[in-house]
Amino acid sequence: MVQETENKDTNDQDAPLIEKSNVSIRATKARWFALILACFLNFGSYYCFDNPQALQKQIKDNFDIDNTSFGLLYSVYSFPNIILPLIGGLLIDRIGVRVAIVIFSFLLIVGQGVFTLGAYSNSFPLMITGRVIFGLGGESLTVSQSSVTAKWFIGKELAFSMGILLCVSRSGSSLNSALSPRFFHWFDNELWVPLFVGFCFCVASFFCGLWLCAIDRKADQ
């Protein structure tokens, strides 16, 4: 009887430790670090989306194009994305949000890289091609960002976390408007330089995505 009592006391003491070890990492303060990574996951996309707007005069003068041709840089991005987020959402549900983050982030890198190469080689059609590729990943990455954030904040501070995502993303657009014209002037009016800065931001966002995927995978284990 004494031995059974001692075993029961030992089990009662161990129970909180077992319960504590089974707490998901998403319920700890680590979720705020995941949110930081999620914020910068889309930072490069928002920075690069409005590259043409910040350099409108420079692009038009460099390629001697009118407003209609310049508008193509946005049209080829926007028109497909009337439908692409729906397809992207279905793809995320099928292949998982982590794989989707890698795919869509990589498309942004390729698209911005081709866009920059078009400016470097003075080829406007190549710049249009880059924007098409960029559009394949842009809005779908936003869907992925919201999806992975919901996993970390579902039922707790979800709306607040979404608000932070939007604030940081919009800061990317603002930073582009402030920096891109300056980089153009600082580097002897070379159009490709501010676009390459955007490319670097996309690469940085890609690595934030990889880090976020690693943490999210650990949380699922």
C-alpha positions as CSV (number, residue, x, y, z in Angstrom):
1,M,0.0,0.0,0.0
2,V,2.8,2.4,0.9
3,Q,4.6,1.6,-2.4
4,E,1.4,2.3,-4.4
5,T,1.0,5.6,-2.6
6,E,4.6,6.6,-3.4
7,N,4.1,5.7,-7.1
8,K,1.0,7.8,-7.2
9,D,2.7,10.8,-5.7
10,T,5.6,10.4,-8.2
11,N,3.2,10.2,-11.1
12,D,1.4,13.3,-9.8
13,Q,4.7,15.2,-9.7
14,D,5.6,14.1,-13.2
15,A,2.3,15.0,-14.7
16,P,2.9,18.8,-15.0
17,L,6.2,18.1,-16.6
18,I,4.7,15.8,-19.2
19,E,1.9,18.3,-19.8
20,K,4.4,21.1,-20.2
21,S,6.5,19.1,-22.7
22,N,3.4,18.6,-24.8
23,V,2.6,22.3,-25.2
24,S,2.9,23.3,-28.8
25,I,5.6,25.8,-29.7
26,R,2.9,27.9,-31.3
27,A,1.5,28.5,-27.8
28,T,4.8,30.0,-26.6
29,K,6.4,33.4,-27.3
30,A,8.1,31.8,-30.3
31,R,5.0,32.7,-32.2
32,W,6.1,36.3,-32.2
33,F,9.4,35.4,-33.9
34,A,7.4,33.4,-36.4
35,L,5.3,36.5,-37.0
36,I,8.5,38.6,-37.7
37,L,9.6,36.1,-40.3
38,A,6.1,36.1,-41.8
39,C,6.2,39.9,-42.0
40,F,9.4,39.9,-44.0
41,L,8.3,37.0,-46.1
42,N,6.2,39.4,-48.2
43,F,8.4,42.5,-47.7
44,G,10.3,42.0,-50.9
45,S,7.1,41.5,-52.9
46,Y,5.6,44.8,-51.8
47,Y,8.9,46.6,-52.3
48,C,9.3,45.4,-55.9
49,F,5.6,45.7,-56.9
50,D,5.8,49.5,-57.1
51,N,9.3,49.7,-58.6
52,P,7.8,51.0,-61.8
53,Q,5.8,53.7,-60.0
54,A,8.8,55.0,-58.2
55,L,10.8,55.0,-61.5
56,Q,8.0,56.0,-63.9
57,K,9.8,59.0,-65.5
58,Q,13.1,57.2,-65.7
59,I,11.6,54.1,-67.4
60,K,9.6,56.2,-69.8
61,D,12.6,58.3,-70.8
62,N,14.9,55.3,-71.0
63,F,12.7,53.3,-73.3
64,D,10.9,56.2,-75.0
65,I,7.4,54.7,-74.3
66,D,4.0,56.3,-73.6
67,N,1.7,55.9,-70.6
68,T,-0.1,52.9,-72.3
69,S,3.1,50.9,-72.7
70,F,4.2,51.8,-69.2
71,G,0.9,50.6,-67.9
72,L,1.6,47.2,-69.2
73,L,4.1,46.8,-66.3
74,Y,1.1,46.7,-64.0
75,S,-1.5,45.2,-66.3
76,V,0.5,42.0,-66.9
77,Y,0.7,41.6,-63.1
78,S,-2.8,42.5,-62.2
79,F,-5.0,40.8,-64.8
80,P,-3.8,37.2,-64.1
81,N,-4.1,37.9,-60.3
82,I,-7.8,38.3,-60.6
83,I,-7.8,34.4,-60.8
84,L,-4.4,33.3,-59.6
85,P,-5.1,33.8,-55.8
86,L,-7.9,31.3,-56.1
87,I,-5.7,28.8,-57.8
88,G,-2.9,29.5,-55.4
89,G,-5.3,28.9,-52.5
90,L,-6.3,25.5,-53.9
91,L,-2.6,24.7,-54.4
92,I,-1.7,25.6,-50.9
93,D,-4.5,23.3,-49.5
94,R,-3.1,20.4,-51.7
95,I,0.7,20.7,-51.3
96,G,0.9,22.5,-48.0
97,V,1.7,26.0,-47.0
98,R,5.4,25.4,-46.5
99,V,6.0,24.1,-50.1
100,A,3.8,26.9,-51.4
101,I,5.9,29.5,-49.7
102,V,9.1,28.2,-51.3
103,I,7.6,28.0,-54.7
104,F,5.9,31.5,-54.7
105,S,8.9,33.2,-53.1
106,F,11.2,31.6,-55.8
107,L,8.9,32.9,-58.5
108,L,9.3,36.4,-57.1
109,I,13.1,36.1,-57.2
110,V,13.0,34.9,-60.8
111,G,10.5,37.5,-61.9
112,Q,12.4,40.4,-60.3
113,G,15.7,39.0,-61.7
114,V,14.3,39.0,-65.2
115,F,12.9,42.4,-64.7
116,T,16.3,43.7,-63.6
117,L,18.0,42.0,-66.5
118,G,15.6,43.7,-68.9
119,A,16.6,47.1,-67.5
120,Y,20.3,46.1,-67.7
121,S,20.1,44.9,-71.3
122,N,17.7,47.8,-72.3
123,S,15.0,45.3,-73.3
124,F,11.4,46.4,-72.4
125,P,9.8,43.1,-73.6
126,L,12.1,41.3,-71.2
127,M,11.0,43.6,-68.4
128,I,7.4,42.8,-69.2
129,T,8.3,39.1,-69.1
130,G,9.8,39.6,-65.6
131,R,6.6,41.2,-64.4
132,V,4.5,38.3,-65.7
133,I,6.7,35.8,-63.7
134,F,6.6,38.1,-60.7
135,G,2.8,38.2,-60.8
136,L,2.7,34.4,-60.8
137,G,4.0,34.4,-57.2
138,G,3.1,37.8,-55.8
139,E,-0.6,37.6,-54.6
140,S,-0.4,33.8,-54.0
141,L,2.5,34.5,-51.6
142,T,0.2,36.8,-49.7
143,V,-2.3,34.0,-49.4
144,S,0.4,31.7,-48.1
145,Q,1.5,34.4,-45.6
146,S,-2.0,34.7,-44.2
147,S,-2.4,30.9,-44.1
148,V,0.8,30.2,-42.1
149,T,0.2,33.1,-39.8
150,A,-3.3,31.7,-39.0
151,K,-1.7,28.5,-37.9
152,W,0.4,30.3,-35.3
153,F,-2.3,32.7,-34.0
154,I,-5.6,30.9,-34.6
155,G,-8.0,31.6,-31.7
156,K,-5.6,34.2,-30.2
157,E,-4.4,37.6,-31.4
158,L,-5.1,36.6,-35.0
159,A,-6.6,40.0,-36.1
160,F,-3.7,41.8,-34.4
161,S,-1.1,39.7,-36.1
162,M,-2.8,40.2,-39.5
163,G,-2.6,43.9,-38.9
164,I,1.1,43.8,-38.2
165,L,1.6,41.8,-41.4
166,L,-0.1,44.5,-43.4
167,C,1.8,47.4,-41.7
168,V,5.2,45.8,-42.4
169,S,4.2,44.9,-46.0
170,R,3.1,48.5,-46.7
171,S,6.3,49.8,-45.3
172,G,8.1,47.9,-48.1
173,S,6.1,49.9,-50.6
174,S,6.9,53.2,-48.8
175,L,10.6,52.3,-48.7
176,N,10.6,51.6,-52.4
177,S,9.1,55.0,-53.2
178,A,11.8,56.7,-51.0
179,L,14.8,54.7,-52.0
180,S,14.5,53.7,-55.7
181,P,14.8,57.3,-57.2
182,R,17.8,57.9,-54.9
183,F,19.6,54.7,-56.0
184,F,18.9,55.8,-59.6
185,H,20.7,59.1,-59.0
186,W,23.4,57.8,-56.7
187,F,24.6,55.3,-59.4
188,D,24.9,57.5,-62.4
189,N,21.3,57.1,-63.6
190,E,21.6,53.4,-64.0
191,L,18.0,52.0,-64.2
192,W,19.0,48.5,-63.3
193,V,20.5,49.4,-59.9
194,P,17.3,50.2,-57.9
195,L,15.7,47.2,-59.5
196,F,18.6,45.0,-58.3
197,V,18.1,46.4,-54.8
198,G,14.5,45.0,-55.0
199,F,15.9,41.7,-56.2
200,C,18.1,41.6,-53.1
201,F,15.0,42.2,-50.9
202,C,13.3,39.3,-52.6
203,V,16.2,37.0,-51.9
204,A,16.2,38.2,-48.2
205,S,12.4,37.5,-48.1
206,F,13.0,34.0,-49.6
207,F,15.4,33.1,-46.8
208,C,13.0,34.4,-44.2
209,G,10.5,32.1,-45.7
210,L,12.8,29.1,-45.5
211,W,13.5,29.9,-41.8
212,L,9.7,30.2,-41.2
213,C,9.1,26.9,-42.9
214,A,11.7,25.2,-40.7
215,I,10.1,26.6,-37.5
216,D,6.6,25.7,-38.7
217,R,7.7,22.1,-39.5
218,K,9.2,21.7,-36.1
219,A,6.0,23.0,-34.6
220,D,4.0,20.3,-36.4
221,Q,6.2,17.5,-35.1
